[in-house]
Amino acid sequence: MRKQIAAANWKMNCSLQDAEKLLTALSQKQFSLKENEQVVIAVPFPYLLMAKQLLNGKPSFFISAQNCHQKDSGAYTGEVSAAMLASCGITHVIIGHSERRQYFNETSDILAQKTDLALQHGLTPIFCCGEDLAVREHNEQNHFVESQIRDGLFHLNTEAFSRVLIAYEPIWAIGTGKTATAAQAQEMHAHIRKIVGDKYGNEVADHTTILYGGSVKGDNANELFSQPDVDGGLVGGASLKADEFEKIIHSLS
Ligand code: PEP
């Protein structure tokens, strides 16, 4: 059975004190997650260890970084490597979020290197893809997302690919309050699963977790997550409120 995941992406939000409050609130909530259900929380670098400690007693909860560098170590002032994250006991890392592609010029080549290093160090990459509004308006989203996945991931062998989570996040839906309809999400997720199947075979495709991201909220998560190829969500804004994220986690079942 493939994993169903509610993943939070805090981006560059929260003071240390706010982060502690939010994590403590989440740690006090009761969830009865099934064996294949998980919660992943991607916090800013300075809060990773605190988050790990505060959620330590929560089974099926994992802490993620939001990025890592494409080199293993060296003179890259201000950067954080996959090796460092692994040495802190962090299990996941977001790679290729559209904000990083857009504002930090992260190319597919760079993202492929980041993915390789994350996997080498035993981290689970959450590989993001998704088209902007202009691409969608020209109805070129399938081809666009396919290229992002091919260029960022299809150099991996089957074993390595099987450890990757994919997040489809249409840029026009991120932080805009404009969610893709459940049908639009399902259509793209089915397309992604098909191209994964063409490359790695149907069994691998069937086991690949594909998250939807883009204005997921407590009141739309149920409908989105109930689509057959939507395996949970990557959630920005709504993950900064404990009660709202709690609702989203409950929508996994
Ligand atoms: C995101 O940052 O990955 C995201 C989907 O943000 P939001 O939920 O705020 O649209």
Residues whose N, C-alpha, C, O or C-beta is under 5 A from the ligand:
A	BS01	PEP	N9 A173 I174 G175 T176 G213 G214 S215 V216 L234 V235 G236 G237 A238
